[in-house]
Amino acid sequence: MNALPERGESRRAANARKRVSRRPSRLGLVAGATLKPDRVREADAGFPGLLKRAWQRAEEADDLRSFVEVLLTLDGHVPADVQLRALSAPEEAALATLCGLTWRTQETTTAAGAGADGDGGSEPVFLGEIALATSGRVVLRVPSQAPLKADQLVGGVRRVPWTQADLDGYREYLRRAEVRVAETVADCRRWLDAQGPQGRDALLEQAKEAALRTAPFVLYQQGRQYTNFRDHNTLTGKTLWPGHPDCALSSLQGLPLELWSDHDAQLLVCLTLLVRSAGPGRVEEANGTQLTVDHLAHMLERIRLGYNAALGREQVPPAASTSVADLNDLAVALRTHRAEVAGHAQLYREIHGALMHKIEKVARPYADAARAREEAVVARLTDRLPLTGDTLQELGRELAAAPHWLAAPHGDFATGLEALVYASAGAATEAFDADFAMSRGMRSLPDLISALREERWAEICDWEITRFFCCVVPDPSAARHFGGSTAALADAAWAMSSRMQYNSWHFIAGNLPKGPEVVDRDHFVPPTIPDVAFYSDQHHHGHVNNNVRFSIRSPQSVVVDGRRFNGFVDLRLLRCDGTPFDEQDLLAAHRVSAFTAQATGLAAELAAAGEEVEVTAFDSPWHWSAVTGQDKPASRAS
């Protein structure tokens, strides 16, 4: 982001301002001037610690299958299905033969080989290995393979004796897998060949854009890794710019198809089908797995069944076969009917943070648990705002009938909109038993409207994160997660607020016309459906530091002067420990965020008509005062 001055501010003053800490407990001090950080996290905090504990728990298992099941789920932190679909063909064959474990629903395997734990009277003929890699994947040593590399493993290895029966079963399973892969690769090449050179280049551009505008992901093609996340990046993303020679997709442009590797051919086909089924966000639903056509067929069929169940009829027919052409037809049909499905039921994503894996779900109907949450929110809002009603929909109707108070001072706030945002977040913290609730948006709707009307797209792209706000309301008891310190709680709230300001900045460009200034600006495709996350305190440094374990995110679109902005506002709920949020929590939270979005849209209408609707609250001093009850930090008191 550019270090641009605020309105009427010199560049020197802007640079000086940026050197001053905005952390609530250090307001006015020079940033980075302390001798040591306030909190030092453990060396194995986050993902390394989880892997270490999972390995220790697995070692306590008596039998091989129980040992493997602990590793597959990382001791209950992720679905086993994700790890099973991350296995290479030889690893998959070995695990199916030794333990009878497979993600495939149409394949049957014999029970675990008699020699798997050294009994049954058969002499071992091969000593294999099973381990947990530092990436979180379950890895196996199979026949003809060298020993697993110790520096890439967590803890060690479990040595597994194979009998002749195990070898025979493995060989047959692997033979079928190799036939399937060969047929799939040939089909992918035929389909890509039919696209022609220009068609393939267009698909590569689409895949690069999807990788660039999507959150981090890690995909596999047998032993090859494709990722835009950490390690050695191989796809366009935060590290590799579009066209970078190290990007696997960029390196294929202009290259004759016969010179493509089988891995790359399958990669492009699968990325294409994922994007065609729901847009770039669908790629994250393959995160951490083998990106192959049969895995893709499995995913699309699961989604098809969910859509048809929501619609109450066989609206989307099954793929005629698992050929690329037929799966392409299914992907297009899913994309076509997705909006219709969303009209019948709530779509959302389930996020498993340990492996960054996402699963699209179709929610069950709104039930008593969700209604109880909503009623608790409404009771608090009617106490704190000039609104009456028994549901959020009733409050919304009353607000729409008389919205002008949103632009006028209300209570301790300069505008009613600020009061409503704060009241909604605070009510959500209490009603959902959350440690934190937060709601974000744009500070100056008049500025945005002025820029839109004059099509100043480059200016909007250059706005800093301070043009956006996020109101974070922690429960006072959440201080227990921060050493009992309300100052540390205020700092955590502000850190979350600042990050959410960045998210608003990151999404807004995705709603603008795709001119050069927008294309060149770093941004993600704005989110459109809510999600519920489990164990998110694994990879993201901010999540690890601030104990972001269980969360709900409910993004909402807002129309501003005739232009729809997806992901313009959202409500986020966070628990640092205890019980995860569930689907009914998500459904109720989505109604709360829709209420806030409606208020923001009404405020935008007032701004378009000439009202000055500015949000000045929710900066660092505000979070200090709101969380601690003090006007200024003790260290800065006069």
N, C-alpha and C positions, 0 to 999 in steps of 0.2 A: 504494500500500500504506500502511496506517496505521502510524504510528510508535508502536506499542504496546510497553510494557516487557516484558522477559523475566520469567519467574516470580520473584516476590519483589523486583522492581526498581522503584524509583520512576520516575515519568515524567521528572523532572529528570535522574536518573542515565541513563535511556535516551537522552535527548536528548544528554547529554554523550558517551555512548558512540558515538553516531552521528557526532559531530564528529571522532572519532579515526580516522585512516586505517587501513584493514585491508589495504592493500597490503603484501605481505611485506617489501619493502625499506624500508618507512617505518613499521613498527609502532610505535605509541605517539605518533607525530607528529600534529599537527592536520591534518585533511584539507584539501587545497587550499592549503597554506601555502607551497609552493615557488614560486619566481619564474618558472620556465618548465618545460614538460613534459620528461620524460626523453627522449622520442622525438618528433620532429616529422616527420610523414609528408609526402611530396611533394604538391604542390598537385593533381596529376593522378593521385594514387594511386587504385587501384581502377578503376571503370568508365570514367571519363574517359580514363585512360591507355590502357586497352584499345581504346577507340574510336579514339583518336588513332593508335595503332599499326596497327589494322586499316585505317584510311583510307590511311595511308602505304604499307602493303603492297599495297593495291588499286591505288594509283596506279602501281605498278611493272608492272602487268599490261599486255600489249600489245593484247589484243583485248577487246571489250566483255563477252563472256560470262565470261571469266576475271576481269575486274574485278568483275562483279556477284557471281560465286561467292565471291570473297573477302569481300565485304560481307555476303552472306547468312549466311555461317558465322562472321562476325567473326574471320576468319583462323583458322578451325579450332576455335573455342571453343564453337560451338553447331551443332545440325543445321540445314541449310539449310531443311528442311521447316517449321520454326517461323517463320522470317522470311517464307517464301513465303505462309504462311497468315495473316500479319499485314497483307498488302497490301489496300488498298481495291480495289473492283471495277475502277475505271479503271487503277490501278497494276498490278493483276494482268493485265489485258488488254494493257497496254503491254509488260510484261516477257515475257509469253508470246509476243507478236508479234516483239519485237526480238531475244530471246535463245532462244526455245523453252523457257523455264523455267516450270514450273507444278507445283503440288502435286497437281493433279487427275489421277487415273489413268485416267479414262474419256474424257478429252478429248485430242484430238490437235491439235497446232499445227504450222504450217509452220515450216521452218527460219528462223533469224533473217533479217530483211529484208535485201536486198542493200545497202540504203543505211545499215544500222546503223553501219558504220564508214566510210561515205563512198565505197564503191567500187561496182562493178556497173553503172556507166553511167547511173544514174538521178539526176536532180538532187534535192537536198533540198528539201522543201516545208514543213518545220517543224523547228525546233531545240528539242529537249527537253532535260531535265536528269535526272541520277541522282545521288543524294547519300546520305549517312549522317546521320540525325538524331541529336541529342544523347540521345534516348531509346533509341538503338540500332537503330531501325527503318530499313530501306532505303526511301527516298522517291523519287518520280519526279514530274517535271513533264510533264503530258500536254496534248494540244490543249485549248484553251479555258480553261486554268488559268494563273494568274499565276506569275511566277518564284518559286522556292523562297526562303524567308526565310533570309538568311545567318546571323542570330543564333540560329537553331535547328539549325544544321548543324555537322558536324565537318569541319574543313578547308576544304571548298569544294564545287563541283559539277563533274561531268563532263558536258559538253554533248554531246548525241547527236542527229545529224541523222537525220530521218525522210524516207524516200522516199514516193512515192505508194502503192507496194505496202505499205509499213508502215502507212500510214494506212488503207488498205482492210482489211488484216488486223485492225488494232486496232478499227475500226468494227464489223466482223462479230462479233468476240469480245465486244466490249462490248454489242452488241445482244443476244446470247444471255444474257449475264450479267444485263442489265436485265430480260429476260423472266423469268429464273429468280428474281430478287429479288422481282419483283412477285407471282409465284405464291406464293413463300414467305411474304411479308408477308400476303397474303390468307388463306393457310392458318393462319398464326399468329393472326390476328384471329378467324377462325371458331372455332378451338379455344379461345381465351380467352373468346369470347362464350358458348360452350357451358358454361363453368365458372360463369357467373353472377357477380353482384357479390360475394357472400360468398365464393365459390370463388376469385375473383381476389385478394381481400384476404388469404385464407389463403395463397395462393401468394406474395404479396408479403411476408408475415410470414416465411415459410420462407426466401425469398431473402435478406431482411435478416439473419436469424439466421445463415445460411451465410456472408454477407460479414463479419459481426461475429466469428464464431468460427473464421475461417480466416486463414492467413498472407497477407501482402500479394500482391495480384494486380492486373494491368492488362489490361483487355479492350477491344476495339474494335468499333464498329459503323460501318463505313466511316470517315468522318473524325472520329467522336465517340469520346471516350475515357471509359471507366467504370473507376474505380479506388478502392481503399481504401488506396492507398500514395502518400505524398508528393504532390508537385505540387498540383493543385487537386482535392482529394478529391470524388468524386461519389457514393460509396456509403458506407453505414455501415461504420465501422471504428474505428481508433485515434483519428481526428480527428473524425468525425461520429458523434454518439450516435444510437441508434435513434429515429426520428421527426424527425430534423433536417430542416428544410425544404430544405437543399441536397442531401439524399440523393435520387437519382433515383427510387429505389423508394418511399420515403416519400411523395414528391410525387404518386405515382399513386394512392394509397389514397383511395377515394371518388370518384375522377375517372371520368366516363363513358368507356367504352372508345373511342368515336369521337374523343375528344380526346387520346388517347395518340399519341405519335409512332410512326412505323414502327420506329425504332430501339428505343424502349422496349418495344414489343410483342415484338420478337424477343429482346431481352435477357431478359425474364421467362420466355419459353418455354424458351430455351436453359438458363438457370440452373435451371429446374425439372427439365428432363431430366437435367442433370448431377447434381444432388443425388439424383434418383431412381435413378440408375445405381450410386451408391456412397457417397452422403453428401456433406457439404460439401467434403471433401478433393478430390473430383473437379474442383471449380472451378479449382483450381490447374493442372490438366492442360490448361486452355484459356489459360493465362497467356501474354500477349504476342501473341495471335492475334485474328483477327476472330471474334466470337462470333455465328455465323450457323448456320442450320439445316443447310446443306450441309456446313459444317465439322464440325458436331456429328455428322452422319451418318457422315462419314469416320472420326471418332474412335471412335464406338461400334462400327462395323464392324471396325476394327482390334482393339479389345478383344474382340469376339465371337470372332474367329478365334483369338486367343490363348487364350481360355478353352476353346474346343472342342479345340484342340490339346492342352491340358493334360489334358482329360477323356478324350481318345482317341475322341471320337464327336461327332456333330453334335447336341449337347445343347441348344444355344441356336440356334434357327433365325434366318436373316437377316430383317431388316425387310421386310415385304411391299412397301414403297415408302418414299420419303423424306418422306412426310407426317408431320406432328407426331403424329398418333394412332398411326401405326405405329412411329415412333421411340420414342414413350412406351412401347409394348408391349416394344420391345427393351430400353429402359433398365430397366424393371421386371424383365425376365427376367435381365439381367446382375446386378442386385442380388440376385435370388433365388438364383442359382447361384454367386455369388462365394465363399461359405463352402465350397461343395463343391469349387470349383477350388482353394482354399487347402488343402484336404485332400489334393490330389494333387500340388501344386507350390507353390513359394514365390512369393508375390506380393511385388513391391517397386516402389519408384519410382526412376526415374533423374532426377536434378535437374541442370539446366543453369543454373548460377548467374548467368551474365551476363544472361539474360533471365528468370530466376526461373521457368523452365518445367519442369514435371514430366510424366513419362511413366510410366504404369503398365506394368510388365513382368511376364511369367511366366518365372521362372528355369528354366534347364536343370537337369538332375539334378546332385546333389552328385558331384564328380569328384575326381581325384587331387590337383589343386591345392588344393582346399578341405581334403581329408584331410591334406595335408602341413601346412597351417596349424594344423589342429586338433591333430595329433600334437605339434607344437612347443609349443602351449599346454599340453597335458596333461603333457608332460615337465617343464615348469616348475612346474605346479601340484602334481604329486606330489612334487617336491623341497621345496616350501614349505608344504604343507598335510598334515594327517594323513589323506590319502586315497590309494587305490591304484586302478589301472585303466589301460586303454589308450585309452579314449575318454571324452569328456565325459559320455556317457550312463552309462557304468560308474561314473564318479566321482559322478554324481548319485544313482545307486542306493545307493552306499555311504553317501553323506551322508544320504539319507532314512532309512536303517536306523539311524543313530546321530547325530542332529542336535544333541544337547544341548551339544556343545562350541561351537556357534555363539553361545551366551549366556554362555560362560565366557571368562576372559582367555586369550589365546593369543599367545605371543611378545611383541612390543612393543606389542600392542594390547589394549584393555580387553575386547574380545569377539572370538570367532572369526569373527563376521560381518564385522567390520572387516578382519580379516586376510585373509579370503577375497576381499572386494571389492578390496583393495589387490593381492593376489597375481594376481587375474584381470586387472585393468587392466595391471599390470606385465608379465605374461606376454603380453598382447595387444600391448603396445608392441613387445616384442622379436620375437614370432613373426610379426607382420604388417609388420615393417620400417616402423613408424609413427614419426612425430615425437612424437605424443602419443596416449595412450589415456585414456579417462575413463569413470567409472561413477557414477551418481547414485542417490539414494534418500531416505528419510525418517529423521531422527535418532531419534525416539522412537516405535517401534511401539506401546508401551503407551499413550502419550498419544493416538495415533490411535484405538486400539481403545476406549479409555474414551469418547472423543468420539462415536464411531460408536454405541456402545451406548446413549448418552443422547441421540442424534440432535441433537448440538450443531453443526448445519450452519453457522450463522453464525460460531461460534468457529473452525471449521476454515478457513472463508473468510478470517478475519482473521489467521491465522497468517502470520508474516513469512517471508522466504526463509531466515532462519537456522534455521528448523525443518527444513530440508532440507540435504543434503550432496552434494558431488560430489568424488570422489577423482580427481585428475588426475596421471598419471604420464608425464612426458616422457622421451624418450631423451636422455641427456646430450649427445649430438652435436647436438641441436636448438638448442643455444645459438648455433650458427653463424648462425641466422636472426635472432638478437637481439644482434648485435654481439659475439658470443663471450662475453657476460656471463651467468654463472649467476644473478646477481641479477635480471637482466631476464627470464631464463627462468622463475624462480620467480614473478615478477610476472605473466608471461603465463599460467602455470599457474593462478594464483589468479584472474585475470580470467576464465578459462574456467570455473573452478569456480563462481565467483559467478554467472556467466550461467546455468550449468546448474542451480544452485539456483533461479534465477528460473523456469526452464522447468518444474521440478517444481511450484513454486508455481502456475504458469500453467495446468498441466494438471489439478491435483487436483480443482478445483471441477467440472470437466466430468464427473466420476464420481459426483457427489452428486445427490440428488433436486432437481428443478427448482423449488425454492421461491424466493421473492423474493430472499433473501440470496444464492442461487447465481446466479440470472438477472442480478442487478445487478452481480455480481462479474466483473471482466475475466477471461476465460479462453478458451482455444482447445479445440476438440474434441481429446481425447487421441489421439496417434498409435497405430496398431495394426500397421503393416507397416514393414519397414526401408526405407532408401533409400541410394543411393550418389550423391554429388554431385561435380560437376566445375566447377572455377573458381568457387568460392564467395567468393573474395576480391575481390568487385566492389562490392556495395552495402552490406551490413551493416558498420557502422563497426568493430565488434569483430572481424569476420572480416578486414577490410582491415588493421587495426592489428596483428593477431596472425597474419597469414599463413595463414588457414584456406582452403587452396586445394582439396585433395581430401579427401573425408571419407566415412565410413560411419556411419550412425545405425541402431541396432538396438533399438527400444523393445520392452518386454515387459510383459505384464499380471501382476499379483500379486493373489491373493485374500487379503484381510485381514479376519478375523473374519466370513467369509461374504459379503463384498462384493468384487466384482471391480473393481480399479483398472487401467484401461488406461493404458499409458504411465507406469507407476509407477516403473520403473527403465529404464535403457538403457545400452548400451555405445556409445561413439563413438570412432572412429579418425580420425586426422588426419595428413595429410602436407602440409608447407608447400611442397614443390616435387617435381620428379621425376616418377615414373610414377603415373598415377591408380590408385585401387583398381578392381577389376573384380568381376564377378558372383560368381565363386568365392570371392573375399575376403569378399564380403557374406554368402554362405551360411555360411562358417565362423564369421564374427563373430557371426552370429545364434545359432549354437549356444553360443558363449561367453556371450552375454548371457542366453540361456535358462538356463544353468547358474547365473549370478548371481541371476536371478529366482527360480529354484527355491530357492536358499539363503535369499533374502529371504522367500519364502513359508513355508519351514520355521521361520525365526526368528519370523514373525508368528504361527504356530501355538504356538510356545513362549511368546510374549508373551500370547496369548489364554488360555493355561493358567496365567498368573501369573508367568512369568519376566520379569526386568527386562532387556530387550534395548535398550540405548541406544548410539548411535553418537556418540562424542565426538571422534573424530579428524577429519582432513580439513578443519580450519579454516585460517586464514591462517598462523599460526605453524607448523602442521604442514607446510604446503606449502613454507615457507621451509626448514625443517630437512630435509625429504625431498629437496628439489631441490639445495640448496647443501651439505648436510652440516654446517651450522653451527647452533648453538642459537639465535642471535639475529643480526639484521643488524649489520654492523660499525658503522654509524652510531649504533646504540642500545646498543652494548656498554659495560659499565661499566668 
